[in-house]
Every structure is written in C-alpha cells, then in structure tokens.
C-alpha cells in the first residue's frame, strides 16, 4: 500500500471550484437540487485523494450525491470546507462521513440566505441601479458597466470564499455568521436603499391631469399643487401602495402586476391620469 | 420594424445563453448577467440596429422584475426568456414599452413552467447518476448528468423562443397599428406605474427595521428634488453607511465599557 500524502494544491481546488461555479444550475432537480454538480465538483479532488483506491473513491462520490442546495457564489465557502475535510479524511484522520454531511446540510441554509441577500438583493441591486439610471439618460455605458463589475465581483467573491473555506475549515462558519458580516450587510443595506430610492424616483412615473376650478380664478392643475408639496409624490405613493399590498395583504408579485394593470387602465379611462 | 431570420436566430441564441440551465458561469454570467432585462434589451437593440430603444425597453422591464431570483428553485417568472422575447416583439411592433411589459407576463410564466418541468425531468437524471457514482464513473456522470440534459433543455429553449420572435414579430406590428388610442393611453399609464412592483419587492426584502425607510426616502428625495445623479448618489450613500457604521461601533464600545463598570 502506497503512502497517503496527497495534499490538495491550488490547481486541484480551482478545478473543483470551476466545475461548481460553471455548472451549478444545470441538472437542478426537485429531489436533491444541485447534488449532481456538487458531486462532479468534488470528483477531481476525490480522484486525487484516492488515486489508487477506486472503491473508496466511488464510496465518497456516492456520499456526495445527497441533497444539496445553496446560493452558488457564497456556497463556495462550503465547497472549500468540505474539500479540506475530505483531504484530512483521506490522510487517515478520523472523520466520519456523517460529519461531512452534517457540515453541508447545516451550512447550506444559512449561506443560501446570506447569498441571496448579499449577492442578489444587495450587490446586484446596487450595481444594477447605477447601470439603470445611466441607461435612463440614454447612456449605453450603463449595461456595459453592470457586466464588467458584476461578473468579476461575483467570480472573485466565490474564489475568495472557496480559498477561505479551505484554509479555515469549519472555523469559517463563525466568520460568515459573525459581527463583521452583520456590519457589512447593514452597510450594504443602507447603500442599497438609498439607490433604490433614486431608482424609484427615476423609473416610477405617475402624474395627474386633473384640474381644480377655484372660484373666480383660473383652473389650477392638481399636479402643480402636488409638485409644490413634494415632486414625485404620486410615484412614491403608488410604490408604498404596492409595498403595503405585498407585505400586509400578502398579494403575490404576479397578482400585483395584474392589479396595477387594472388600476392604471381605470386611472386612464376615468381621465384622472 | 421587421425582424429577419438571421436577427431572430441571434436573439434566440442569446436567450439560450442566458438560460439558467446553460453553463455560462452558473447564474453569474447567464441568469444574473446577460439574462437581466437591461442587458438583454441592449443586446436585442444592438441586433435590431437600435441600441438605445432596446436598452430603454429593457431598463423598464428590469425595473419591474428587479428582484426576481429563484429562491429555492421556485421561479415565478423566467425573466431571461421574457426580457429577450418581449423586447424583440415590442421593437418589431413599434417600440412600445408598455407592450413589452404586457408581453413579458405570459412569456415569463411560460418560462417558469418550463423550468419547473425540467427540474422534474432531472429527478430521473439524478437516479441514473446514482448508479454511475456507485461505479465511480465520472465520465458517464458528466454525459448523462450534465451534457445530455443541458443539450436537450437548451434545444427546447431555442425551439420555444425562436418561433415566438420570428413569427410573432409580424403580428405585433399589426396589433400595434390596430390598437385604439384609449388602450394606448391606458398602457402608457400602466407602463409608468408597473416599475413600482419591482421597487416594492426590493423594499419588502431590504427593509428590516423602520429606520431603513429614512435611507429610501433620502435616495428618493436626493433624486426627485435635488436631481443628484446615480454615481454621486451611490458615493454619498457609501459615505453615509461608513459614518453610521463607525457611530454604531462607538456606541457598542460605550455599551461594553458600561457593562464593564
């Protein structure tokens, strides 16, 4: 029996990371979600760790066919941690298969939450808001700016987390759930909300064509009165109305779109807008 | 505007690239990259020879579907499919944004249904792969687990998108011409207020405490009243976030000092 001294290199980790980040959305399935690509992402490193042991390789590969679902970019942290655990296990350290499974299953939920909010509701929204406001002014650089920032930032974060996960192992859980993370999310939320405010003012449009006839005077446009209170009062109002329907009345987004179709048509037909 | 066969093929190909099940850096390059309606609209505009119109239609679609991630794989609308198809049809019909918005709804729902069906088919794929994994055969896992499903699903995506763009374009111009003024006016109003849905969906996710409303109103007023551009506004917002963070940091250190005493 040859001596087991297989250390994973950056190249091995890159192979694993690339397989995951590239194909994570292929073959999604309702039974075990992203499991096929996860197993294939683990395959190159497992193959190296169990070079001469086909049986152990197949065993570990099968173990990774279990249910797995997370946000792909931030989920790279789990991939790093699990690679580190597999390496130790192959080196002969006493790590039961269940321990690896439980790391995966206990982390995928929280990281999916962090990933969805940080990547898609914060970073993407902030970059997209800037791009969309530029686009609104007819600037074609808007969508280009989005692509040349969003893609490298996402890929960079995923590789960084992969490396961190591998180096820190299970300890990286505390980093991702720690105080620094909360501060980052709070900061990004502040920035995100400010730019969404600007985006709302840019893209939501509603104005009234009503006039009031004041006695012994010319008719006054209601819109002028509203503008003197706060420009954009009606767009702000309709946005808050939608928010109210979504949160307090639990209306689904698709139903809300249909409601707005009806509201908009009525406002137009009745001559209010 | 007419859409030629070649243009329809090119738009459809980009639509396929943006499919969640197409391996273009997972969801980074596809679904959240060229699949975002702003980018999709710009690409459609580029192919049809009017970048700005495509971009503006795409941007408005993007505002409506601002926060449309598939949480836990449950997708309510496939925005990538809607973005390409609806922008192309609207441009063919006379570049009406409201028309693109109206078209995006059925197309998006169809795309989401297709995605749901593909996830169901992949359950069988998953069971095949169980067998190959037990044999340690990664080559077969790649072939049956990733490559064959990806080819089939993306061919289906092409086959469902292309006819809608190519044949639909001829009708959308006719519909646009036929539309009475009452409807056009109403659609104009609807097109103006629909982006409120996208904004409200974002607010629903991001507002976790009442004080967050201040930031939203700050941004709104900065733009609506003061007319600050998006880049300066973002820089201001980052400054605000950093200041607030350091203030909070001081407060916590004061708290911890008090607790020491």
Contacts between the chains, C-beta under 8 A, distances in Angstrom:
chain1	res1	chain2	res2	distance
A	20	B	26	7.9
A	21	B	25	6.2
A	21	B	26	5.4
A	21	B	28	7.2
A	22	B	23	5.1
A	22	B	25	6.1
A	22	B	26	6.2
A	23	B	23	4.9
A	23	B	26	6.9
A	23	B	146	5.6
A	24	B	26	4.2
A	24	B	27	7.3
A	25	B	20	4.8
A	25	B	21	6.0
A	25	B	23	7.8
A	25	B	26	5.1
A	25	B	27	5.4
A	25	B	30	7.5
A	25	B	31	7.1
A	26	B	21	5.4
A	26	B	22	7.9
A	26	B	23	5.7
A	26	B	146	5.2
A	26	B	149	6.7
A	26	B	150	5.2
A	27	B	21	7.7
A	27	B	122	5.0
A	27	B	125	5.7
A	27	B	126	7.4
A	27	B	145	5.6
A	27	B	146	5.8
A	27	B	149	5.3
A	27	B	150	7.6
A	28	B	20	7.8
A	28	B	21	7.3
A	28	B	73	5.7
A	28	B	118	7.7
A	28	B	119	5.3
A	28	B	122	6.2
A	29	B	119	5.5
A	29	B	120	7.6
A	29	B	121	7.9
A	29	B	122	3.4
A	29	B	123	4.8
A	29	B	125	6.6
A	29	B	126	4.8
A	30	B	73	7.6
A	30	B	119	5.0
A	30	B	120	5.8
A	30	B	122	7.7
A	30	B	123	5.8
A	31	B	123	4.6
A	31	B	126	5.6
A	32	B	126	5.7
A	33	B	73	6.5
A	35	B	126	6.6
A	36	B	122	7.8
A	36	B	125	6.9
A	36	B	126	6.1
A	36	B	129	5.3
A	36	B	141	7.1
A	36	B	145	4.3
A	36	B	146	6.9
A	37	B	145	7.9
A	37	B	146	7.0
A	39	B	129	7.3
A	39	B	133	6.1
A	39	B	141	7.0
A	40	B	138	6.7
A	40	B	141	6.0
A	40	B	142	6.5
A	40	B	145	6.9
A	40	B	146	6.9
A	43	B	138	4.7
A	43	B	141	7.5
A	47	B	138	7.5
A	54	B	136	5.4
A	55	B	136	7.9
A	57	B	136	5.1
A	58	B	133	6.9
A	58	B	134	5.9
A	58	B	135	6.3
A	58	B	136	3.4
A	61	B	133	4.7
A	61	B	136	6.1
A	61	B	138	7.4
A	62	B	130	7.3
A	62	B	133	4.7
A	62	B	134	5.3
A	64	B	133	7.9
A	65	B	126	7.7
A	65	B	129	6.6
A	65	B	130	5.7
A	65	B	133	5.1
A	69	B	72	6.9
A	69	B	73	7.3
A	72	B	26	5.0
A	72	B	27	6.1
A	72	B	28	7.7
A	73	B	28	6.7
A	112	B	72	7.8
A	116	B	69	6.1
A	116	B	71	6.2
A	117	B	205	7.0
A	120	B	32	6.8
A	120	B	67	7.5
A	120	B	69	4.7
A	121	B	67	6.2
A	121	B	69	7.7
A	121	B	202	7.0
A	121	B	205	5.0
A	121	B	206	6.3
A	122	B	206	7.7
A	124	B	32	6.0
A	125	B	66	6.9
A	125	B	67	7.1
A	125	B	202	6.2
A	126	B	234	6.9
A	128	B	36	6.7
A	128	B	38	6.9
A	128	B	62	6.9
A	128	B	66	7.3
A	129	B	230	6.5
A	129	B	234	7.7
A	130	B	230	4.8
A	130	B	231	6.2
A	130	B	234	5.8
A	131	B	38	6.2
A	132	B	38	5.9
A	132	B	59	5.1
A	132	B	62	6.1
A	132	B	63	6.7
A	132	B	230	7.9
A	133	B	229	7.0
A	133	B	230	3.4
A	134	B	230	6.4
A	134	B	231	8.0
A	135	B	38	6.1
A	135	B	42	7.8
A	135	B	55	5.2
A	135	B	56	6.9
A	135	B	58	7.8
A	135	B	59	4.4
A	136	B	56	7.5
A	136	B	59	6.2
A	138	B	52	5.5
A	138	B	55	7.9
A	138	B	56	7.5
A	140	B	42	6.9
A	140	B	51	5.7
A	140	B	52	7.1
A	140	B	55	6.4
A	142	B	38	7.1
A	142	B	55	7.2
A	142	B	59	7.6
A	143	B	38	5.2
A	143	B	39	4.8
A	143	B	42	4.4
A	143	B	55	6.4
A	143	B	58	7.7
A	146	B	36	7.2
A	146	B	38	6.7
A	146	B	39	6.6
A	147	B	33	6.3
A	147	B	34	7.4
A	147	B	39	6.3
A	150	B	28	7.5
A	150	B	32	6.9
A	150	B	33	6.6
A	151	B	25	7.0
A	151	B	28	6.0
A	151	B	29	6.2
A	151	B	33	5.9
A	154	B	25	7.9
A	154	B	28	4.4
A	154	B	32	7.7
A	155	B	25	6.8
A	155	B	28	6.4
A	158	B	28	7.8
A	183	B	245	5.7
A	183	B	248	7.7
A	186	B	241	7.8
A	186	B	244	7.9
A	186	B	245	7.1
A	186	B	248	7.8
A	187	B	241	4.1
A	187	B	242	7.2
A	187	B	244	7.7
A	187	B	245	5.5
A	188	B	241	7.5
A	189	B	206	5.7
A	189	B	208	7.4
A	189	B	212	6.8
A	189	B	215	7.8
A	190	B	215	5.3
A	190	B	237	6.5
A	190	B	240	6.1
A	190	B	241	4.1
A	190	B	244	6.3
A	191	B	234	6.7
A	191	B	237	4.3
A	191	B	238	5.6
A	191	B	240	7.8
A	191	B	241	5.3
A	192	B	202	7.8
A	192	B	206	5.8
A	193	B	203	7.9
A	193	B	206	5.8
A	193	B	207	7.3
A	193	B	212	5.7
A	193	B	215	3.8
A	193	B	216	4.7
A	193	B	219	6.6
A	194	B	215	5.1
A	194	B	216	7.4
A	194	B	218	5.6
A	194	B	219	3.8
A	194	B	222	7.4
A	194	B	233	6.5
A	194	B	234	7.6
A	194	B	236	7.3
A	194	B	237	3.7
A	194	B	240	6.9
A	195	B	219	5.9
A	195	B	230	6.9
A	195	B	233	6.4
A	195	B	234	5.7
A	195	B	237	6.2
A	196	B	199	6.2
A	196	B	202	5.5
A	196	B	203	7.0
A	196	B	206	7.3
A	196	B	216	6.2
A	196	B	219	6.4
A	197	B	215	7.0
A	197	B	216	4.5
A	197	B	217	6.3
A	197	B	218	6.2
A	197	B	219	2.4
A	197	B	220	3.8
A	197	B	221	7.5
A	197	B	222	7.1
A	197	B	223	7.0
A	198	B	219	4.5
A	198	B	220	6.9
A	198	B	222	6.3
A	198	B	223	3.9
A	198	B	228	7.5
A	198	B	230	6.0
A	198	B	233	5.0
A	199	B	63	7.0
A	199	B	66	8.0
A	199	B	199	6.7
A	199	B	219	7.8
A	199	B	230	8.0
A	200	B	195	7.7
A	200	B	196	7.5
A	200	B	199	4.6
A	200	B	216	7.7
A	200	B	219	7.8
A	200	B	220	5.7
A	201	B	219	7.6
A	201	B	220	5.0
A	201	B	221	8.0
A	201	B	223	4.0
A	201	B	224	4.0
A	202	B	223	6.3
A	203	B	59	7.6
A	203	B	60	6.7
A	203	B	63	4.2
A	203	B	195	4.1
A	203	B	198	8.0
A	203	B	199	7.6
A	204	B	63	7.8
A	204	B	192	7.0
A	204	B	193	6.5
A	204	B	195	4.9
A	204	B	196	4.8
A	204	B	199	6.4
A	205	B	192	3.5
A	205	B	193	7.3
A	205	B	195	7.9
A	206	B	189	7.3
A	206	B	192	5.5
A	206	B	193	5.3
A	230	B	221	7.7
A	230	B	224	7.6
A	230	B	225	7.3
A	231	B	224	4.9
A	231	B	225	5.6
A	232	B	220	6.8
A	232	B	224	3.7
A	232	B	225	7.8
A	235	B	193	7.8
A	235	B	196	7.1
A	235	B	224	8.0
A	236	B	220	6.2
A	236	B	224	7.9
A	238	B	193	5.1
A	238	B	196	4.8
A	239	B	196	4.4
A	239	B	199	5.0
A	239	B	200	5.8
A	239	B	203	7.6
A	240	B	200	7.8
A	241	B	196	7.6
A	242	B	196	4.7
A	242	B	197	5.6
A	242	B	199	7.4
A	242	B	200	3.5
A	243	B	200	4.2
A	243	B	203	5.1
A	243	B	204	6.4
A	245	B	200	7.7
A	246	B	200	5.4
A	246	B	201	6.6
A	246	B	204	5.1
A	247	B	204	5.6
A	252	B	76	7.2
A	253	B	68	8.0
A	253	B	76	6.0
A	253	B	77	7.8
A	253	B	197	6.4
A	253	B	201	5.9
A	254	B	76	5.8
A	254	B	77	6.8
A	254	B	105	7.4
A	254	B	109	7.3
A	256	B	197	5.3
A	256	B	200	7.5
A	257	B	64	7.2
A	257	B	105	6.2
A	257	B	194	6.6
A	257	B	197	5.6
A	258	B	105	7.9
A	260	B	190	6.5
A	260	B	193	5.5
A	260	B	194	5.5
A	260	B	196	7.1
A	260	B	197	6.3
A	261	B	102	7.7
A	261	B	190	5.4
A	261	B	194	8.0
A	263	B	193	7.1
A	264	B	186	6.3
A	264	B	187	7.9
A	264	B	189	4.3
A	264	B	190	3.4
A	264	B	191	7.9
A	264	B	192	7.5
A	264	B	193	5.4
A	264	B	194	7.7
A	265	B	186	4.3
A	265	B	189	7.5
A	265	B	190	6.5
A	267	B	189	5.6
A	268	B	182	7.7
A	268	B	185	5.1
A	268	B	186	3.9
A	268	B	188	7.3
A	268	B	189	4.4
A	268	B	190	7.8
A	269	B	182	6.7
A	269	B	186	6.2
A	273	B	189	5.0
